[in-house]
Amino acid sequence: MICLAVLLAAGFLVQSAPALTAASRDDITLTLKDKVIKDLSSAGLVLAFHVAVANPAPSPRELVRYRYRVRIDQKEYINTTVTLREPLAVPGGGETLIALPVKITYDLLRQAIGPVEGQALCDVVGEMVFLAERAKEQKVPFAFSGEFPIFQDPEVDLLPLDVLDLTPVGGADVVFHPRFKNPNGYDLIVQSIEYKLYFSGHEVLAGAIPGDKSLPQKGEKTFALPFLVDFFEAGDDVRAGFAKDEFPCRFAGEIQIGSAWGLLVIRFDTAQPLKLAKKSGF
């Protein structure tokens, strides 16, 4: 595949749209084959339009530059011209597939068009300029459109630690409650959550959260992780923390989310004072 700009790893096919053909008075025609969303994160994404360039003439053509304007939700986002350092050859009598990528950064997007949530519509209009024999230019217009999601990372906070039993010398029987919130307007199909838990700077637990972990749109889910804290292994800092009403806690790990745009890997690292909800009598 020939690319009009540097593209990263292959993406995942989004919902197909009927082919859109922009024909010039010359031989070359452009046909939209599909749209791909790549590198989706809470910072932005790349929306790539895969375009078939058909050159039925026997002589080759060279793509030398292209001009395009990008409008998102009917407001201008990009208006630029790109001249290729090296022309892209389009052999005669055949079809060549190229990719026109549009990089969308959410911060820049909001600066350009204002608040946007859920999803947005991207319209790309422009022309590609080809050189034929004797340096004659052929300008071929195009107009493509595609929707893309606005993605926000899940939020993580920590509820008070349930202390079911406590032996000042030996340890504690506790239940840790992390809460995950989904700020997006669509469900997140969470495949796994791997984590490490630290009390007063010492690792006390690591593993994977069991059960159904998917998060409803604009919703939240709290998990219960019971375990025993051994003060002999955890150390004096952890023991001293349990003598107080709260102590430093860090909860870090990785969330894997399945989506129509591929596997999303989100890292989280939450540090906050952890309050203790002690059972009466100790």
C-alpha positions as CSV (number, residue, x, y, z in Angstrom):
1,M,0.0,0.0,0.0
2,I,1.3,3.5,-0.9
3,C,0.6,6.1,1.8
4,L,0.3,9.8,1.4
5,A,1.8,10.4,4.8
6,V,3.6,8.3,7.4
7,L,1.2,5.7,8.9
8,L,1.7,3.6,12.0
9,A,0.6,0.0,12.6
10,A,-2.4,-1.3,10.6
11,G,-5.8,-0.4,12.1
12,F,-9.2,-1.9,12.2
13,L,-12.0,-1.6,9.7
14,V,-14.9,0.6,10.7
15,Q,-18.4,0.5,9.3
16,S,-18.2,0.4,5.5
17,A,-19.8,3.1,3.4
18,P,-20.8,3.0,-0.2
19,A,-17.9,3.8,-2.6
20,L,-17.6,7.5,-3.4
21,T,-16.0,8.2,-6.7
22,A,-14.6,11.6,-7.8
23,A,-14.0,11.6,-11.5
24,S,-12.0,14.3,-13.4
25,R,-12.2,15.1,-17.1
26,D,-9.0,13.1,-17.5
27,D,-8.5,9.4,-17.2
28,I,-7.7,9.0,-13.5
29,T,-10.5,8.3,-11.0
30,L,-10.5,8.0,-7.2
31,T,-12.7,5.6,-5.4
32,L,-13.1,5.3,-1.6
33,K,-12.6,1.6,-0.6
34,D,-12.9,1.8,3.2
35,K,-12.1,3.8,6.3
36,V,-9.8,2.7,9.1
37,I,-9.4,4.1,12.6
38,K,-6.0,3.6,14.1
39,D,-4.0,4.5,17.2
40,L,-7.2,5.3,19.2
41,S,-6.5,6.6,22.6
42,S,-7.7,9.4,25.0
43,A,-5.3,11.7,23.1
44,G,-6.8,11.2,19.7
45,L,-6.7,8.9,16.7
46,V,-5.9,8.5,13.0
47,L,-8.7,8.3,10.5
48,A,-7.4,6.8,7.3
49,F,-9.3,6.8,4.0
50,H,-8.2,4.0,1.7
51,V,-8.5,5.2,-1.9
52,A,-8.2,3.3,-5.1
53,V,-6.5,5.3,-7.9
54,A,-7.5,3.9,-11.3
55,N,-5.4,4.9,-14.3
56,P,-6.9,3.2,-17.5
57,A,-4.5,5.1,-19.8
58,P,-1.5,3.1,-21.0
59,S,1.0,5.7,-19.8
60,P,1.9,6.0,-16.1
61,R,1.1,9.0,-13.9
62,E,2.8,10.4,-10.8
63,L,1.1,11.9,-7.8
64,V,3.1,15.0,-6.8
65,R,0.9,16.9,-4.3
66,Y,-2.5,17.0,-2.8
67,R,-4.6,19.7,-1.2
68,Y,-7.3,19.1,1.3
69,R,-9.6,20.7,3.8
70,V,-10.9,18.8,6.8
71,R,-14.2,19.9,8.5
72,I,-15.4,18.2,11.6
73,D,-19.0,18.6,12.6
74,Q,-19.2,21.2,9.9
75,K,-16.4,23.3,11.4
76,E,-12.9,23.7,9.8
77,Y,-10.1,21.7,11.4
78,I,-7.4,21.6,8.8
79,N,-6.8,23.4,5.5
80,T,-3.4,22.5,3.9
81,T,-1.4,21.5,0.8
82,V,1.1,18.8,0.9
83,T,3.9,18.4,-1.7
84,L,5.4,14.9,-1.8
85,R,9.2,14.7,-1.6
86,E,9.1,11.8,-4.0
87,P,6.3,11.4,-6.5
88,L,4.1,8.3,-6.1
89,A,4.0,6.3,-9.4
90,V,0.6,5.1,-10.7
91,P,1.2,2.6,-13.5
92,G,-0.9,2.7,-16.6
93,G,-3.7,0.3,-17.2
94,G,-4.3,-0.6,-13.5
95,E,-5.4,0.4,-10.1
96,T,-3.2,1.4,-7.1
97,L,-4.4,1.6,-3.5
98,I,-3.2,4.6,-1.4
99,A,-4.1,5.8,2.1
100,L,-5.1,9.4,3.0
101,P,-4.6,9.7,6.8
102,V,-6.1,12.4,8.9
103,K,-4.6,12.7,12.4
104,I,-7.0,14.0,15.0
105,T,-5.8,15.3,18.3
106,Y,-8.6,15.8,20.8
107,D,-7.1,18.9,22.4
108,L,-6.6,20.6,19.1
109,L,-10.0,19.5,18.0
110,R,-11.7,21.1,21.0
111,Q,-9.7,24.3,20.4
112,A,-10.8,24.4,16.8
113,I,-14.5,23.5,17.1
114,G,-15.4,23.6,20.8
115,P,-16.7,20.8,23.1
116,V,-17.3,17.5,21.4
117,E,-18.4,14.1,23.0
118,G,-19.3,10.6,21.9
119,Q,-18.5,10.8,18.2
120,A,-18.0,13.3,15.4
121,L,-18.2,13.5,11.6
122,C,-15.2,14.2,9.5
123,D,-15.5,15.6,6.0
124,V,-12.4,15.7,3.7
125,V,-12.6,17.6,0.5
126,G,-9.7,18.4,-1.9
127,E,-7.8,17.4,-5.0
128,M,-4.8,15.2,-5.9
129,V,-2.5,16.5,-8.6
130,F,-0.9,14.0,-11.0
131,L,1.8,14.6,-13.6
132,A,1.2,13.0,-17.0
133,E,3.5,12.9,-20.0
134,R,5.2,16.2,-20.9
135,A,4.7,17.4,-17.3
136,K,1.0,18.0,-17.9
137,E,-0.9,18.3,-14.6
138,Q,-4.2,16.4,-14.0
139,K,-6.2,17.6,-11.0
140,V,-8.6,15.0,-9.6
141,P,-11.1,16.2,-6.9
142,F,-12.2,14.0,-4.0
143,A,-14.7,14.2,-1.2
144,F,-14.8,11.6,1.6
145,S,-16.5,11.4,5.0
146,G,-16.4,9.2,8.0
147,E,-17.4,9.1,11.7
148,F,-14.9,8.6,14.5
149,P,-15.3,8.2,18.3
150,I,-14.3,10.6,21.1
151,F,-12.6,8.3,23.6
152,Q,-11.9,9.0,27.3
153,D,-10.0,6.8,29.6
154,P,-11.9,5.1,32.5
155,E,-11.4,6.9,35.8
156,V,-10.3,5.0,38.9
157,D,-10.8,6.0,42.6
158,L,-10.6,4.0,45.9
159,L,-13.3,3.5,48.4
160,P,-12.5,3.0,52.2
161,L,-10.8,-0.2,53.1
162,D,-13.0,-2.6,55.0
163,V,-10.9,-4.0,58.0
164,L,-12.7,-7.1,59.0
165,D,-10.2,-8.3,61.6
166,L,-7.0,-6.8,62.9
167,T,-4.1,-8.2,65.0
168,P,-1.6,-5.4,65.7
169,V,1.3,-7.8,65.7
170,G,0.2,-10.3,63.0
171,G,-1.9,-8.7,60.3
172,A,-5.3,-7.8,59.0
173,D,-8.2,-9.3,57.2
174,V,-9.3,-6.7,54.7
175,V,-11.5,-6.0,51.6
176,F,-10.1,-3.5,49.1
177,H,-12.7,-1.6,46.9
178,P,-11.5,0.0,43.7
179,R,-14.1,1.9,41.7
180,F,-13.9,2.3,37.9
181,K,-16.0,4.9,36.1
182,N,-16.8,5.1,32.4
183,P,-17.1,8.8,31.2
184,N,-18.0,7.7,27.6
185,G,-21.4,7.7,26.1
186,Y,-21.0,4.0,25.1
187,D,-20.3,0.7,26.9
188,L,-16.7,-0.4,27.5
189,I,-16.2,-4.1,27.0
190,V,-13.4,-4.7,29.5
191,Q,-11.6,-8.0,28.8
192,S,-9.1,-7.8,31.7
193,I,-7.8,-5.6,34.5
194,E,-4.3,-6.5,35.9
195,Y,-3.2,-4.6,39.0
196,K,-0.7,-4.1,41.8
197,L,-1.7,-2.6,45.1
198,Y,0.7,-0.8,47.5
199,F,0.1,0.2,51.1
200,S,2.4,2.8,52.6
201,G,4.8,2.2,49.7
202,H,5.0,-1.6,50.0
203,E,3.3,-4.0,47.5
204,V,0.7,-6.0,49.3
205,L,-1.3,-7.6,46.5
206,A,-1.1,-8.2,42.7
207,G,-3.2,-10.1,40.2
208,A,-6.3,-9.8,38.0
209,I,-9.8,-8.6,38.9
210,P,-12.2,-11.6,38.4
211,G,-15.7,-11.6,37.0
212,D,-17.6,-9.3,34.7
213,K,-15.6,-6.1,34.3
214,S,-17.4,-4.3,31.5
215,L,-18.5,-0.7,32.3
216,P,-21.9,0.7,31.2
217,Q,-22.0,4.1,29.4
218,K,-21.7,7.0,31.8
219,G,-21.7,4.4,34.6
220,E,-19.4,2.8,37.2
221,K,-18.5,-0.5,38.8
222,T,-17.0,-1.2,42.2
223,F,-15.0,-4.4,42.8
224,A,-14.3,-6.2,46.1
225,L,-10.9,-7.7,46.6
226,P,-10.5,-9.6,49.9
227,F,-7.1,-10.6,51.2
228,L,-4.9,-10.9,54.2
229,V,-2.1,-8.5,55.1
230,D,0.8,-10.1,56.8
231,F,2.6,-7.4,58.8
232,F,5.8,-9.6,59.1
233,E,6.0,-9.6,55.3
234,A,4.6,-6.1,54.6
235,G,6.8,-4.3,57.2
236,D,6.6,-1.8,60.0
237,D,5.3,1.0,57.7
238,V,2.2,-1.0,56.8
239,R,1.7,-2.0,60.4
240,A,1.9,1.6,61.5
241,G,-0.6,2.7,58.9
242,F,-3.3,0.4,60.2
243,A,-3.0,2.2,63.6
244,K,-4.3,5.4,61.9
245,D,-7.5,6.4,60.2
246,E,-5.8,6.4,56.8
247,F,-2.5,5.7,55.1
248,P,-0.9,6.2,51.6
249,C,-2.2,3.9,48.9
250,R,-1.3,3.3,45.3
251,F,-3.3,1.2,42.8
252,A,-1.7,0.8,39.4
253,G,-2.2,-1.5,36.4
254,E,-3.6,-2.1,33.0
255,I,-7.1,-2.3,31.5
256,Q,-7.7,-4.1,28.2
257,I,-10.8,-3.1,26.3
258,G,-12.2,-4.8,23.3
259,S,-13.7,-2.5,20.7
260,A,-14.7,-2.1,17.0
261,W,-11.5,-0.3,16.6
262,G,-9.2,-3.0,18.0
263,L,-7.8,-3.8,21.4
264,L,-7.4,-0.7,23.6
265,V,-4.7,-0.9,26.4
266,I,-5.2,1.7,29.1
267,R,-2.7,2.1,31.9
268,F,-3.8,3.6,35.3
269,D,-2.0,4.7,38.3
270,T,-4.0,6.1,41.2
271,A,-2.4,7.3,44.5
272,Q,-4.5,8.7,47.3
273,P,-4.9,8.4,51.1
274,L,-6.9,5.2,51.8
275,K,-9.4,5.6,54.6
276,L,-10.0,2.7,56.9
277,A,-13.5,1.4,57.7
278,K,-12.7,-0.6,60.8
279,K,-15.0,-3.2,62.3
280,S,-16.2,-2.0,65.8
281,G,-14.2,-3.4,68.7
282,F,-10.7,-2.6,67.4
